[in-house]
Amino acid sequence: MTQPSPLDTINNLTAAINRGDLEAMLNFFEPDAVLVVQPLAGQPGQVARGKVAIREAYAGFVSLKPTLRRQAQQIVEASGIALHCSRWTLTATSPDGKKMERTGASSDVLRKQPDGRWLILIYNPYGTSIVGFD
């Protein structure tokens, strides 16, 4: 049996997002992981720390029935740490029923666990799209 890769973790997270499976999504994060939450009004992105905060941050997101597609994924790995970068497109339905589409670039950090799995430590779906990096 082959060992799972960091890309397997990201692809499985993407599948869970597309199914709207919040509990499955959380299984791909370390207990003390950090999720960068969408930057607002030119401010740097806020962070959700730990699975409880990540669950709260994702609850509203899942209600939008998102479909996430990733393009041009790249993994750079060294000493049990991996950097994942990708471009993505997200389609969803707003609470008032309107279709939404967003695009962006993600930069995420994963860490290999003692059991061989890769879990997300830092999940930043906005990559460098924060104040000072545009």
MIDOSE-1310 file (N, C-alpha, C; in nm, 2 decimals, decimal comma, always signed):
residues 134
mtqp	+0,08/-0,12/+0,00/+0,00/+0,00/+0,00/+0,09/+0,12/+0,00; +0,05/+0,22/-0,08/+0,13/+0,34/-0,09/+0,10/+0,44/+0,02; +0,19/+0,52/+0,07/+0,17/+0,62/+0,17/+0,09/+0,73/+0,11; +0,00/+0,79/+0,19/-0,08/+0,90/+0,14/+0,02/+1,02/+0,12
spld	-0,02/+1,11/+0,03/+0,07/+1,23/+0,00/+0,00/+1,35/+0,05; +0,07/+1,46/+0,06/+0,00/+1,59/+0,09/-0,11/+1,62/-0,01; -0,08/+1,59/-0,13/-0,18/+1,62/-0,24/-0,31/+1,54/-0,21; -0,29/+1,41/-0,16/-0,41/+1,33/-0,13/-0,50/+1,41/-0,03
tinn	-0,43/+1,46/+0,08/-0,51/+1,53/+0,18/-0,58/+1,65/+0,12; -0,52/+1,73/+0,04/-0,58/+1,85/-0,02/-0,70/+1,80/-0,11; -0,67/+1,70/-0,19/-0,78/+1,65/-0,28/-0,90/+1,60/-0,21; -0,87/+1,53/-0,10/-0,98/+1,47/-0,02/-1,05/+1,58/+0,06
ltaa	-0,98/+1,69/+0,10/-1,05/+1,80/+0,16/-1,14/+1,87/+0,06; -1,09/+1,89/-0,07/-1,17/+1,95/-0,17/-1,30/+1,86/-0,20; -1,28/+1,73/-0,20/-1,40/+1,65/-0,22/-1,50/+1,66/-0,11; -1,45/+1,67/+0,02/-1,54/+1,69/+0,13/-1,61/+1,83/+0,12
inrg	-1,54/+1,93/+0,08/-1,60/+2,06/+0,06/-1,71/+2,05/-0,04; -1,69/+1,99/-0,15/-1,79/+1,97/-0,26/-1,91/+1,89/-0,22; -1,89/+1,80/-0,12/-2,00/+1,72/-0,07/-2,08/+1,80/+0,04; -2,02/+1,90/+0,09/-2,07/+1,98/+0,20/-2,06/+1,90/+0,33
dlea	-1,96/+1,82/+0,35/-1,94/+1,73/+0,46/-1,84/+1,80/+0,56; -1,90/+1,88/+0,65/-1,82/+1,96/+0,75/-1,74/+1,87/+0,83; -1,79/+1,76/+0,89/-1,71/+1,67/+0,97/-1,59/+1,61/+0,90; -1,61/+1,57/+0,78/-1,50/+1,51/+0,70/-1,40/+1,62/+0,67
mlnf	-1,44/+1,74/+0,65/-1,35/+1,85/+0,62/-1,25/+1,87/+0,74; -1,31/+1,87/+0,86/-1,23/+1,89/+0,98/-1,13/+1,78/+1,01; -1,15/+1,66/+0,95/-1,06/+1,55/+0,97/-0,93/+1,57/+0,90; -0,92/+1,67/+0,81/-0,79/+1,69/+0,74/-0,71/+1,80/+0,81
fepd	-0,75/+1,85/+0,92/-0,68/+1,95/+0,99/-0,62/+1,90/+1,12; -0,50/+1,95/+1,16/-0,44/+1,92/+1,29/-0,53/+1,99/+1,39; -0,53/+1,94/+1,52/-0,61/+2,00/+1,62/-0,59/+2,14/+1,64; -0,47/+2,19/+1,63/-0,44/+2,33/+1,65/-0,41/+2,41/+1,52
avlv	-0,47/+2,36/+1,41/-0,45/+2,42/+1,28/-0,51/+2,57/+1,28; -0,46/+2,64/+1,18/-0,51/+2,78/+1,15/-0,57/+2,79/+1,01; -0,69/+2,85/+1,01/-0,75/+2,88/+0,88/-0,76/+3,03/+0,86; -0,71/+3,08/+0,75/-0,72/+3,22/+0,72/-0,86/+3,24/+0,67
vqpl	-0,94/+3,33/+0,73/-1,07/+3,36/+0,69/-1,07/+3,48/+0,60; -1,16/+3,49/+0,51/-1,16/+3,59/+0,40/-1,13/+3,73/+0,46; -1,03/+3,80/+0,39/-1,01/+3,94/+0,43/-1,13/+4,03/+0,40; -1,15/+4,12/+0,48/-1,27/+4,21/+0,46/-1,22/+4,36/+0,45
agqp	-1,28/+4,43/+0,36/-1,26/+4,58/+0,35/-1,11/+4,62/+0,35; -1,02/+4,55/+0,28/-0,88/+4,59/+0,28/-0,80/+4,55/+0,40; -0,86/+4,48/+0,49/-0,79/+4,44/+0,61/-0,73/+4,30/+0,59; -0,62/+4,27/+0,66/-0,56/+4,14/+0,65/-0,66/+4,03/+0,69
gqva	-0,65/+3,91/+0,64/-0,74/+3,80/+0,67/-0,73/+3,77/+0,82; -0,84/+3,74/+0,88/-0,85/+3,70/+1,02/-0,82/+3,55/+1,02; -0,79/+3,49/+1,14/-0,76/+3,35/+1,15/-0,86/+3,29/+1,24; -0,89/+3,16/+1,21/-0,97/+3,07/+1,30/-0,86/+2,97/+1,35
rgkv	-0,85/+2,97/+1,48/-0,74/+2,88/+1,54/-0,81/+2,76/+1,61; -0,77/+2,64/+1,57/-0,82/+2,52/+1,63/-0,95/+2,47/+1,56; -0,98/+2,34/+1,58/-1,09/+2,28/+1,51/-1,23/+2,34/+1,55; -1,25/+2,39/+1,67/-1,38/+2,45/+1,71/-1,40/+2,58/+1,63
aire	-1,30/+2,66/+1,62/-1,31/+2,79/+1,54/-1,32/+2,76/+1,39; -1,24/+2,66/+1,35/-1,25/+2,62/+1,20/-1,39/+2,57/+1,17; -1,45/+2,49/+1,26/-1,59/+2,44/+1,24/-1,68/+2,56/+1,22; -1,67/+2,66/+1,31/-1,76/+2,78/+1,31/-1,74/+2,86/+1,18
ayag	-1,61/+2,87/+1,14/-1,58/+2,95/+1,02/-1,64/+2,88/+0,90; -1,63/+2,75/+0,89/-1,68/+2,67/+0,78/-1,83/+2,65/+0,78; -1,90/+2,66/+0,89/-2,04/+2,63/+0,89/-2,12/+2,72/+0,79; -2,09/+2,84/+0,79/-2,16/+2,93/+0,70/-2,12/+2,90/+0,55
fvsl	-1,99/+2,87/+0,53/-1,94/+2,84/+0,40/-2,01/+2,72/+0,34; -2,03/+2,61/+0,42/-2,09/+2,49/+0,37/-2,24/+2,52/+0,33; -2,30/+2,61/+0,40/-2,44/+2,64/+0,37/-2,46/+2,71/+0,23; -2,35/+2,76/+0,18/-2,35/+2,82/+0,04/-2,35/+2,71/-0,07
kptl	-2,34/+2,58/-0,03/-2,33/+2,47/-0,13/-2,22/+2,50/-0,23; -2,10/+2,51/-0,18/-1,99/+2,55/-0,27/-1,94/+2,43/-0,36; -1,89/+2,46/-0,47/-1,82/+2,37/-0,56/-1,68/+2,43/-0,58; -1,58/+2,36/-0,54/-1,44/+2,41/-0,55/-1,36/+2,33/-0,65
rrqa	-1,30/+2,40/-0,74/-1,22/+2,33/-0,84/-1,08/+2,39/-0,83; -0,98/+2,30/-0,83/-0,84/+2,35/-0,81/-0,77/+2,33/-0,95; -0,68/+2,42/-0,98/-0,59/+2,41/-1,10/-0,45/+2,43/-1,06; -0,36/+2,38/-1,14/-0,22/+2,40/-1,13/-0,16/+2,39/-0,98
qqiv	-0,19/+2,27/-0,93/-0,15/+2,24/-0,79/+0,00/+2,21/-0,79; +0,07/+2,25/-0,68/+0,21/+2,22/-0,67/+0,24/+2,19/-0,52; +0,32/+2,09/-0,50/+0,36/+2,05/-0,36/+0,51/+2,06/-0,35; +0,56/+2,13/-0,25/+0,70/+2,13/-0,22/+0,72/+2,08/-0,08
easg	+0,80/+1,97/-0,07/+0,80/+1,89/+0,05/+0,95/+1,89/+0,10; +0,97/+1,90/+0,24/+1,10/+1,89/+0,30/+1,08/+1,85/+0,45; +1,15/+1,74/+0,49/+1,15/+1,71/+0,63/+1,02/+1,70/+0,70; +0,92/+1,64/+0,63/+0,79/+1,62/+0,69/+0,70/+1,74/+0,69
ialh	+0,74/+1,84/+0,62/+0,65/+1,96/+0,60/+0,63/+1,98/+0,45; +0,51/+2,02/+0,42/+0,48/+2,04/+0,28/+0,41/+2,17/+0,26; +0,45/+2,24/+0,15/+0,38/+2,36/+0,11/+0,30/+2,33/-0,02; +0,17/+2,36/-0,01/+0,08/+2,33/-0,12/+0,04/+2,47/-0,18
csrw	+0,05/+2,49/-0,31/+0,01/+2,61/-0,38/-0,08/+2,57/-0,49; -0,19/+2,64/-0,51/-0,28/+2,61/-0,62/-0,36/+2,74/-0,66; -0,41/+2,74/-0,78/-0,51/+2,83/-0,82/-0,65/+2,76/-0,80; -0,75/+2,83/-0,77/-0,88/+2,77/-0,75/-0,99/+2,86/-0,80
tlta	-1,11/+2,79/-0,83/-1,23/+2,86/-0,87/-1,34/+2,80/-0,78; -1,42/+2,89/-0,72/-1,53/+2,85/-0,63/-1,66/+2,90/-0,69; -1,76/+2,81/-0,70/-1,89/+2,86/-0,73/-1,98/+2,82/-0,61; -2,08/+2,91/-0,58/-2,17/+2,89/-0,47/-2,30/+2,96/-0,49
tspd	-2,39/+2,94/-0,40/-2,52/+3,01/-0,41/-2,53/+3,09/-0,28; -2,55/+3,23/-0,30/-2,57/+3,32/-0,19/-2,70/+3,29/-0,12; -2,71/+3,34/+0,01/-2,84/+3,32/+0,08/-2,96/+3,37/+0,01; -2,95/+3,47/-0,08/-3,06/+3,52/-0,16/-3,08/+3,44/-0,29
gkkm	-3,01/+3,33/-0,31/-3,03/+3,25/-0,43/-2,94/+3,28/-0,55; -2,86/+3,39/-0,54/-2,78/+3,43/-0,65/-2,65/+3,34/-0,66; -2,61/+3,31/-0,79/-2,49/+3,24/-0,81/-2,37/+3,33/-0,79; -2,27/+3,28/-0,72/-2,14/+3,35/-0,70/-2,03/+3,27/-0,75
ertg	-1,93/+3,34/-0,80/-1,81/+3,28/-0,84/-1,69/+3,36/-0,79; -1,59/+3,29/-0,74/-1,47/+3,35/-0,69/-1,35/+3,27/-0,74; -1,24/+3,34/-0,76/-1,11/+3,28/-0,80/-1,00/+3,32/-0,70; -0,90/+3,24/-0,69/-0,79/+3,28/-0,60/-0,67/+3,19/-0,61
assd	-0,58/+3,21/-0,52/-0,46/+3,13/-0,52/-0,44/+3,09/-0,37; -0,42/+2,96/-0,35/-0,40/+2,91/-0,21/-0,26/+2,88/-0,18; -0,22/+2,90/-0,05/-0,09/+2,86/+0,00/-0,11/+2,80/+0,13; -0,08/+2,67/+0,14/-0,12/+2,59/+0,26/+0,01/+2,51/+0,31
vlrk	+0,01/+2,49/+0,44/+0,12/+2,41/+0,50/+0,06/+2,29/+0,56; +0,12/+2,17/+0,53/+0,08/+2,04/+0,59/+0,20/+1,98/+0,66; +0,17/+1,90/+0,76/+0,27/+1,83/+0,83/+0,24/+1,68/+0,84; +0,35/+1,60/+0,81/+0,33/+1,45/+0,82/+0,32/+1,41/+0,96
qpdg	+0,22/+1,32/+0,99/+0,19/+1,27/+1,12/+0,27/+1,14/+1,14; +0,28/+1,10/+1,27/+0,36/+0,98/+1,30/+0,30/+0,85/+1,23; +0,16/+0,86/+1,20/+0,10/+0,74/+1,13/+0,11/+0,75/+0,98; +0,18/+0,85/+0,93/+0,20/+0,86/+0,78/+0,10/+0,95/+0,71
rwli	-0,01/+0,99/+0,78/-0,10/+1,08/+0,72/-0,04/+1,22/+0,71; -0,09/+1,30/+0,62/-0,06/+1,44/+0,61/-0,18/+1,52/+0,66; -0,16/+1,61/+0,75/-0,27/+1,70/+0,80/-0,24/+1,84/+0,78; -0,34/+1,93/+0,76/-0,32/+2,07/+0,74/-0,29/+2,14/+0,87
liyn	-0,18/+2,22/+0,87/-0,15/+2,30/+0,98/-0,19/+2,44/+0,96; -0,17/+2,49/+0,84/-0,21/+2,63/+0,80/-0,28/+2,62/+0,67; -0,40/+2,67/+0,66/-0,48/+2,67/+0,54/-0,51/+2,81/+0,50; -0,45/+2,86/+0,40/-0,47/+3,00/+0,35/-0,52/+3,00/+0,21
pygt	-0,65/+3,00/+0,19/-0,71/+3,00/+0,06/-0,69/+3,13/-0,02; -0,63/+3,23/+0,05/-0,62/+3,36/-0,01/-0,47/+3,39/-0,05; -0,38/+3,29/-0,03/-0,24/+3,30/-0,07/-0,18/+3,43/-0,02; -0,14/+3,51/-0,12/-0,08/+3,64/-0,08/-0,17/+3,76/-0,10
sivg	-0,30/+3,73/-0,12/-0,40/+3,83/-0,14/-0,44/+3,90/+0,00; -0,34/+3,95/+0,06/-0,37/+4,03/+0,19/-0,30/+4,16/+0,17; -0,33/+4,25/+0,26/-0,28/+4,39/+0,25/-0,13/+4,38/+0,25; -0,07/+4,46/+0,16/+0,08/+4,46/+0,15/+0,14/+4,36/+0,05
fd	+0,06/+4,27/+0,00/+0,11/+4,17/-0,09/+0,05/+4,18/-0,23; -0,04/+4,26/-0,25/-0,11/+4,27/-0,38/-0,02/+4,33/-0,48
